[in-house]
């Protein structure tokens, strides 16, 4: 009888381990914008924190779970961050299975977040994690192999030592038996010692699914938007200083569509871009507070700005108005 009970326990443990390893998880019970502490040990204090993961985190894997001294269940997790992983302990309360369909939208979005995040790192030895070679297309070049892509990445990373990418939206365009096409909108910022650039790319990405994993087979830009550059200068109100490292010659006309105490909502910014407008966000100091001013433009003449203003008031903000500096 004892042997039979032990066999059942062992079988249950094997099944449980298999279930944990085979399932990916997402975070739950966190408000938008919050982050969850990942800890070196299942103990809550400042010394145990090894990192944090955002409320939208997906693709989390569980290594093991146990009950700690506080009587709560904790799990040792691994969260992909670009080409790396953050490992540590979190409360089981915050984890929920992502689902069984590994080609679902939630898995596609999770993969793409890490795909873009990986370009913030010099991950050249891990290109095979994200790409399937030979690639059908890499931007404007077709039939790209590993060596060609590696050469492109090395040159790009040397030119821009600091890189930041933020995936704003994902839309599935087409599903076929052997590939999935998606459209992505990505906000980016690049810096080196002497210069910086920021902007947005709208891209078409072709994904293939092999061994329960996605890989990029082709990628091309549908639209490449570089933020306009404006000089550092003070405008008439002495309490307001425009601070942006951009370059402009002569008077430029902008259409102001709002002021915010924090970064404007990403969906609002995407709505502006999808209507065909370029925008800039400028930090301004007013009465001792930092505010963010959102402009569409620039336009080289007032007549052109007036013409565009009518469309902006219909599609974006009925109270928009023209400013020049």
N, C-alpha and C positions, 0 to 999 in steps of 0.2 A: 504494500500500500504506500509506504514511504517513497519507494523508488518511482512509483507511478506519479505521485504528487510532484516529486522533484523534476521528472521529465516534463510535466505540464508547465511547471514554472520556467524551466529552461527554454521550452518552446515559446512561451509567452514573451520572454526577454528577447529572444531572437527576432520574433515578429515585430516587437516594439522597436528594436534597434533598426530593423529594416524599414519600418514606417518612418522613423525620424530621419534617417539618411535619405530616403527617397522623396520627402516632402520639402517644399520650400514655403517660407512663411512671410507674412507682412506684419507691420505694426498696427495695433488697434488701441482704442481707449486713450489716444493722445489728441489734443486739439491741434488744428492746423497751425503750423509755424513753430510748434514746440519740438524739443529734442529729448531723446531718451538716453540716460547715462548708461554706458557699458562699463562693467567693473572687472577688475582683476580677480576679485573674490566675491562670493555672494553675501557681501556685507555692505550696508549703506553708510559710507562716510567719504569725505573728500579724498582721502588717501587711496581709496580703491578705484577711483575713476580712471579709465584708460582712454576714453574717447566718448563721442556721442553719435547717435544716428537720428536722422530726421523723421518726422511723423509719417511721411509718405514712403518710408523705407520698404522695399520689397526684395524678394530673392534671398531672404535670410535662411541659412541652414542651421540646424540644431545638432550639436555633437553629443550632448548628454543633458539630462535633467535630474535634479535632486531636491529634496526638501532641506532647507537651511535651518539654523537655530531659531529664526523668527517664525518658523512654522509655515512659511510660504514656499511655493515651488519656484526654483530658479533653473534657468537653462544656459548652458555654455553655447554661444552662437558664433557664427561667422557671417559677416556682412560684407559683400563686395563693394569696394570703393575704387572705381577705375580698374587698374590692373592689380591693385592690392586688396587686402581684406582687413577688417577690424574684427578681432576676436575677443570675447569676454563673456561675462555673466550678465543676464537681464532677468527680470521677473517673467515667469511664464504667462502671467495675466495679460501682458502686452503683445502676445504672439497669437496669430491665427493663420491657419493654412491658406495658401494662395489659390488652391484649386488643382484639379487633375489635368486640365488641358494646357500643356506646355507651349501651345501655339496661340494662346489667348492674348487679348490686348494687354492684360496686366503683365504677362511675361515679356511681350514685345517691348513695352515701355520700360520695364526694369532693365532689360538688356541694353537698350539704347541710352539710358541714363549712364550706365557704366561705360559704354562705348565712347561717349563724348567726354566723360570724366577722365578716362584714361589718357586723353591727349593733354591733360594738365601735367602729366608725369613723363619722364624719359623712360618709356617702357619698351624699348626696341626689341628686347629679347622675348617679349610676350605678344608680338604682332599676330601670331597664329591663334591667339585666344579669341580675337575679334574678326579676323578676315579669313575668307576661303580663297586659296590661290589655285590657279591664276584667276585674278579678278576680271570680271567682264568689263568693268569700267571703274576708273578712279578719277573723278571729275571729268577732265576732257581727254584723258588717255585711256585706251582700251587694252585689254589683255595684259594687265599689270602683274608681274610676279613679285615674290617676296623681296628680292634684292632691289628691284626698282622702287618699291614702296619704302623700304628701309632707307634708301638714299634720299628720297623726298622728305621723309620725316627728320632725318639728321639735319638737313639744310634748314628746314623750318624751325626746329628746336634751337638751332644755333642763332637764327635771326631773332627769334622771340623767346627769351629765357623764362618769362612769366606768362602763363596762359590760363584763362578762366573760361569755362563753358557752362551755360545753363540751358538745359532742355526745356523749352516753353510749352511745346505741344507736339502730339503725335496723332496722325490720322492714317488709318489703314486704307489704301487706295485699291488694292487688288489682292485677292488670295487665289493662288493656283496650287496644284498638287505638289510642285517642286520648288515654289518660291512664294514670298509675300512682299509686295511693294508698299512702302509707307512714305508719307510726307512728314518731315520734321521741321520745326522752327527752333533755331538755336541762337541764343544771345551769347556773344563772345567779347572778350577783352584781351588784348595782347600788349605786352610791355617789354622793353629792354632798357639799357642804361640811358639812351638818348631819345627815345620816342615811345609813343603809345598809340594804339588804334582800338576802336570798339565798333561794334555793329551787330548785324543779324544776318543769318543765312537761312534760306528756305531750301530744303534739300529733299531729293528723292533717293530713298535707300532701298535696295533690294536685299532681302534676307533669305537665307536658306536654313533649314532646320535639320540637323544631323545629330544623332545620339542624344536627343533631348536638349540640344543646345543650339542657339542661333549663331550664325556667322554672316558677315557682310560680304555679299557677292559683287555688288556694284553700288556706287554713290555718285551723284552729280548735283551741282548747284542749280536750282531753278531760279533763285534770285540771291544776289550778294549785295547787301546793304552796308555801306560804311558811314558811320555817323559823321556829319559835317563838323568842321573844326572852327572854333570861335576863339578870338584872343582873350586873354585875361584883361578885364577892364572894369572900371567903376561906372555905373550909369548915374543919372541925375540925382536920384535919391541917395544921399550920403550914407543911409543906413543899410543899403543893399550893395553887395559886391558879387559880381558874376565871377565864378572860379571854374574855368574849364581850359585844359591845355590844347587849344585848337588854334587854327590859323585862318584868317579871313582878310580880304583886301577890300577896302571901301565899305560903305554902309550896306547892311544886309537887312532884309525884312523877314520877320518871323510871325507866326500866328500862335498866340498864347492860348492854350486850352485848359490850363489848370495849375494850381499850386498845392503842394502836399507836404505834410510833416514827415512822411516816410516815402519809400519808393512806391510809385504808382502800381496798381494791380497789374499783374502780367497779362491777364485776359484783356484788360483795357488797352494795353500797349499792342497786343497782338491784333486787336480790332482795328487800331490805327494803321498798322502795317498792311493788313489784308485789304484795306480800302485804298492802298497805293500811296500812302503818305510816309515820308521820312520824318523822324522826330529826334529831338535831343532833350536830355534831362540835365538841368544846370543847378548846382547847389548855390543858394543865396543866403546871406545873413541878413535877417531883418529883426530889429528890436532884440538882438542877442540870441535869436533862435535860428537854427538852420532849417531852411525849407527847400523843397525841390520843385523847380518850375519846369513845366512841360510845354515845349514848343514844337510846332510843325514848321518845317522849312530847312534851309533858308531860301529866299527868293531874291533875285537881283534887282527887281523893280517893284514899286508900290502897286502899279497897275496889275502886275501878275499876282501879287499877294491878295489884292481885292477880288480878283477873278476866282482864286482858289478858296477864299474865305466863305463864299456862298455855299460851296460844296461841303466844306468842313462843318458849317453850322447845321447842315441837314444831317450829315452822317456821324459827326463826332460830338460836338458841343454847340448848342444854339447860342451860347454866350461868348464864343471865341472872338478874339479881336487881334488887331495887327500891332506889333511893336517893331521898332527898328533900333539897331545898335551896331 
